């Protein structure tokens, strides 16, 4: 049974005339009669009572008419949804986000995208850079906001934003009270850090600056994401270099201090899998470019 058989049946059922139904379908009458007989044979029931003067639905035909209309309506809706999805008007945008990248600029971009494409659902996933690259590779994400470097040729990327690095310090810590923080202050100072297997290269400029000044901090605790880092800092496990965007949100028990000014800015990249031609991704990149 094919959709065309249902269309033929519905036309005859609504017209109650093979001649009028054939005209409506732009078919010859004999082939239409043959198709209806074939459908009845496949179903094993009579759908119409036929006489030389009239055509009437049987009880089975009346029940089948309601079901046939439902199936044809669902097929039409599926067709429309597929066409809208191909144009990026419906579907889901799966976006990986670093916690420090959840900034006011990202909020503006998401509002822009939601306004232009209200039929697209936004699915945000708070993940580390390495986790995002893994999920981009396995097609679990459409795009991600990650830290450089992104060295694999499997991905394409573009600049998203950058932020200065600051220091998260427990309230009452000596560095919270220091008039000015210097690199030598970090000698033997416990640090709380995201584990390097989850965030490659993020801390290297900070640690190199400490080494250059002759200071050797120690790793007091590892965590798997930035919010856990900040909770550990507030609990007194150590201090943590982080981005200024994170400091925009007030947290009890924490103080954010400026670091010496010779650190490079921390960049965030928008990354996607090479060859991803989805319309939802293309529209998102257009919103990003429009709010640069």
N, C-alpha and C positions, 0 to 999 in steps of 0.2 A: 504494500500500500504506500502510495506517495502522496505528497501534499496536493498535487494536481487532481488526484482522484477525489480528495475532500472538497476541493474547489468546484469540481464538476457536480458533485452531489449537492452541495449547498446551493448552487445556482438552480438546479432542477427543483430542489425543495422549496426555494423561495418563489420561483416563477410558476411552479406546478404545471409546467409545460416544457416538453423537450424542445419544441421548436423555438420558444422564446429564450430558453436557457442557452441553446446553441447559438442564437444570434448574439446574446449577451457575452458569450465566451469566444465569439468569432470562430466557431467550429461548425462543421457540417453535422447535421442531426444524426445520421447513422453511426458515425464513430462515437458520438456522445452516448448514444443508447448502448453501444457495445461496451464502453468503459463502465457505465453504471451496472450493467449485467455482470461484468467481471468483478466489480467491487462487491456486489451481492454474493457472488460465488465465493469470493475470498472470505467474507464474513460468515457465510452459511445462513444468512437470513434475507428475507425480502424487505427492501426499504420502501418500495412504492407499490401501491395498487394501481394497475394500469387498465384502462379501458379505451375504446375508440374515441370516447368523448372527454375523458378526464384523467388526471394523474393525482393520486392522493398518497400522503405518507402513511405507512403502517405504524403501529405502536412502536415497533423497533426503530423505524425510520425517524420518529419524533425524538426518541432518546438519542439516537446517533447524531441528529442535527445539532443538538446542544453541545455534544462533545466535539463534533467536527468544528463548530464555530470557535470553541475554546482553543483547540489545537491551532487553527489558522491564525487566531489572534495572538497566541503565544509566539508563533513563528514570525509574524510580522513585527512584534515587539523585539524579538531576538535580532532580527535583521536590522532594525533601527538602532539598537544598542551597539551592534557590531560596527555599523557605519560611524556612529558617534565616537566609539572607542578609537577607531582608526584615525579620527580627526582630533583626538585628545580632549573630547568634550565630556566623556565619562571614563570611569576607571579609578585607579589608585596610584598615587605617587608615593613611592616608598623611599624615604629620605633618612639617611644616617646622619647623626648630629653628635659632635663633641659637646659636652656640657659647657665649656667656655665659649663655644660658637653660638649658643642660644642667646643671641644678643638682640638689642632693639632693631638692628638692621635686618636680621633674619625675620623678626616678627613683622616688619613692614613688607618684606618680600612675600611672606606667607599670606598676609592680608591681601596684597595685590593679586596673588595667584588665586586665592579663594574668590575674590570679587570677579575676576575674569572667567574663571572656570568652576562655577559652583557645583557642577555635576561630578567633579573629581574629588575623591576622598584623599585626605592627607594622612599618611601613616608614618609617624616619626619614631625613630629608634635611637636611643641614647647609647652610643657605643664608642669604644676607643678607635683610634685610627686603624690599627691592625685588624680589629674585628670588622670594621667597615670594609676594608679592602678584601677581606676574605668573603664577606657576604656579597659584595659587588661581583667578585669573580664567579660565585655560584648563582648569580642572578636572583639573589634574595633582596637586593636593594637596586633602585634605579640610579641613585646618586648619593654622594656622601660629602660631608664637610670634615676634612682631615688635615693633619699636620704634614708638611713636607718632611722628608723627601718621598715622592711617589716615583719609584725608579722603573717599575715594570712597564713594558710597552703594551701590556694588556689594557692599560687605562689611558684616558685623556683627562686633562685637568686645566683649570684656569684659576687665576687669583680671585679670592673671595674677600678677605679682609685681613688686617693685622692689628696686633695689640701689644702694648708694652708688658714686660714681665714685672711682677711685684712679689712681695713676700707676705705670706700668711703666717701670722705669729699668734700664739696664745695671749690673751689679755693678761697683763702682769709679768710677761716674759721680759728679760733684760733688753731684747731688741725692740720690744714694743715701746720702751721708754727711752731708747737711745736717740740722741739728737740727730744723728746721721749714721746710717749703716755703711760700713766699709767691708771689702771682701775679706780682710783678715779676721773680721768678727765671726766668720763661719768655721774657724779652726776648732775641730772636735765638737762641732755643733750637730746634734741629731737632726736628720732630715726625714720628712715623710714624703714618699714619692710613689707615683704610679709605677708598677713593675715594668722594667725595660722590655719585657717580652710583649707588652701591650701597647707601649708608647715609645717607639724607637726615636732616638735622637733629640727628644724634647728637652732634656736637661743638660745636654752637652755644652752649650754656651755658658750656662751658669757654673758648671763644674770646672770648665777650663779657666774661667775668670778667677775662681777660688784658687786653683792650682797655681796660676800665674802670680797670685799675691802671696803664695806660700801657705795657704790655708787648706786643711784637709778635713772637710765635714765627714760625718759618718751617717750611714743609713740607719735610722732608728726604726723605721717601719715601712713596709710596702702596702699599697692598696690597689684595688683593681679599677677605680675610677675616681674622678676629682671630688665628688661629694663625700666619699669615704675618707679621702685625704683630709678634707677640711674638718670632718668630725674628729679624726685622730689628732689633728693640730689643736683643736679647741680643748681636747682632753689632755693635752700636755705631752704628747708623744714626740714632738719635735716641731720644726718650722718647715714651710713648704713654699718653694717658688711656684707661682701660678700666673695666670694672665690677669690683666687689669679688668677685663670684662667680667671675670668671676667676682671681683671685688665690688661690682655694682650692686650686688645683693647683700644686704646686711645679715650677719649671722651672729648669734650670741656667743660670747667667749672668744671672739676673733678680732684681731686688728690687722689691717693691711698696710704695709710700709713700702715706700719706694726703695728700689735697689739702686746701686751706683749706675750712672748713666751710660756706661759703655757696652751694654748688652744689645744685641740686635733685636728688632721687633719680632714677635712670634707671628708667623703667617698661618692663615687657614686657606686651604684650597678646596674648590668645588671639583669633585672627581666623579667620573662615570666610566662605564666599561666601553672600550673602543668598539664602534659598530652598533651601539645601541641607538636605533632610529625611532624610538617611541615618541609619539606626539606629546605625551604628558611631560616627558623629560625636556623636549625642545621648548615647550611653553614655559617650563620652570626656568630654564636658562635665559629665556627672553625677559622674564620678570627680574632675574638677577641683574642682567645687563641694563635694564631700564631704571634700576634703582642703584646704580653704581655710585 
